[in-house]
Amino acid sequence: SSLRWSRTCCCWGWAREGDSTEENFAAAMTISLAIGLSLGVILGAAIGAFILYRSVEELRYCQTIAFFHPFCNDGGGGERVLWCALVALHTHFPDIKLAVYTGDTVSDDVIRVKARERFGVTLPLDVSFIRLHHCYLLDAKLYPCFTMVGQALGGALVALEALTRHTPAVFVDTMGSAWTYPIARTLFQCRVACYVHYPTISTDMLEAVRTGRAAHNNAGEIARSSLRTAIKLAYYRLFALAYGVA
């Protein structure tokens, strides 16, 4: 008997004229099973290729140390520590790849020249600079209220961008952005180190709020209000606890 194209139970398959519904259904299921197995093999191969790719990438970057310093061209004391750390690492471990995450738009040569002219530090030529595009999220002006929380969340997002662009073996934070640590450690399986030049919150900041003293982190109208002071002190203590846990 001749063959015809039959659709049974929402499945397409070949069936012979005169075949019963059960036979047509069995033929359709056979075709569906074959297609499903084929798709499963393709999906499994794709997952395997992705795992292999990640393994190769991990091997490729296993000797990379990357510094999270989004404003490395500012020319302050924190930048001097950064440049000296890079030189020291290169001197003692010349085979290790070194990188700096930065949001500065100037060229690598401009950064190197400024480091040499301002601090007398000549950066190794093989230090790479990885550009970040969302460092504006770190700007305190974006967060007129709850500034520390805003900057902490912004720093976490910038770190996520950085680690997506380049995943090193060791992630070094030199900005005091503790919220980047669990992202690097948990999501990207990096070892984490840090040098905190300016912590996000300190005991001096807590004391200024507790005593009702006007300071750079405690506006006069808040310092003069016992209610606002109590609320802000509770906020600072909670933030300090979370900062320490991170």
C-alpha positions, -999 to +999 in steps of 0.1 A: +000+000+000+011+036-006+025+059+020+009+092+031+019+120+055-003+117+085-008+139+116-020+120+147-023+133+182-005+166+172+025+146+160+036+143+123+047+110+109+046+086+080+017+061+080+004+036+055-031+039+041-054+015+059-033+014+091-052+017+123-051+048+146-030+029+171-004+021+144-004+057+132+001+069+167+030+044+172+046+057+140+042+093+151+056+086+185+086+068+170+093+099+149+088+122+179+111+101+200+138+101+174+135+139+171+136+143+209+167+121+212+184+141+184+176+174+202+189+159+235+222+149+219+226+184+204+218+200+237+241+177+256+269+185+231+263+222+235+264+219+273+296+199+271+312+224+247+303+252+271+318+233+301+349+226+281+351+263+270+348+274+307+375+250+317+399+263+290+391+298+300+399+290+337+432+274+326+439+305+305+434+329+334+447+307+362+477+329+365+459+362+364+456+387+392+432+415+386+428+447+406+394+464+410+402+501+409+377+519+387+394+553+390+430+543+387+440+576+370+430+599+399+466+603+411+459+599+448+475+579+476+453+548+468+466+549+432+503+550+444+496+519+465+481+502+435+510+510+412+536+499+438+517+466+443+517+459+406+554+465+403+562+444+434+541+415+421+557+417+386+592+418+402+586+387+424+563+368+400+572+378+364+551+350+348+518+361+364+495+382+343+484+414+359+453+434+351+435+465+363+397+471+360+392+508+353+365+531+341+390+558+330+386+566+293+422+578+287+446+555+269+469+530+286+499+552+278+484+582+295+479+562+327+514+549+326+529+584+320+509+598+349+520+570+372+556+577+363+555+615+365+534+618+397+549+589+417+581+579+399+566+544+393+572+527+360+545+502+353+553+469+337+544+469+300+524+437+303+499+451+328+466+452+310+438+477+316+402+463+313+377+491+306+344+493+325+314+512+312+292+515+342+314+532+368+290+561+370+270+538+393+297+545+419+291+583+419+278+594+453+258+622+436+234+595+422+223+587+458+213+618+478+197+595+504+211+562+517+243+570+498+264+541+512+237+515+502+234+530+467+272+530+462+275+495+476+249+481+452+264+501+423+298+487+432+284+452+431+270+458+396+303+473+384+321+442+398+297+420+380+306+438+347+343+435+355+343+398+362+321+391+332+346+408+310+376+390+325+375+363+352+409+361+370+423+336+394+427+363+421+404+393+424+419+422+444+397+450+457+415+483+464+384+504+467+370+491+500+339+478+481+331+447+503+300+439+483+322+428+454+337+400+475+308+375+475+303+381+438+339+373+429+341+344+454+307+327+449+296+335+414+330+335+397+350+312+420+379+337+424+402+340+453+396+374+469+422+398+484+418+434+494+436+465+503+412+490+519+426+525+517+393+542+526+367+519+542+331+526+532+322+529+569+344+534+600+341+538+637+348+575+633+317+579+612+296+560+637+309+581+665+302+613+647+265+603+643+262+588+678+275+620+695+254+643+672+285+660+658+282+676+623+307+661+599+312+652+563+290+622+567+265+639+592+247+670+580+239+697+606+202+693+605+205+656+613+230+662+641+206+687+657+177+662+656+176+634+682+151+614+661+170+617+629+202+608+647+186+577+662+174+566+628+207+573+611+227+555+638+205+524+634+211+526+597+248+530+601+250+501+625+231+478+602+253+488+573+285+482+593+273+448+603+265+438+567+298+454+556+317+432+581+299+400+570+306+406+533 
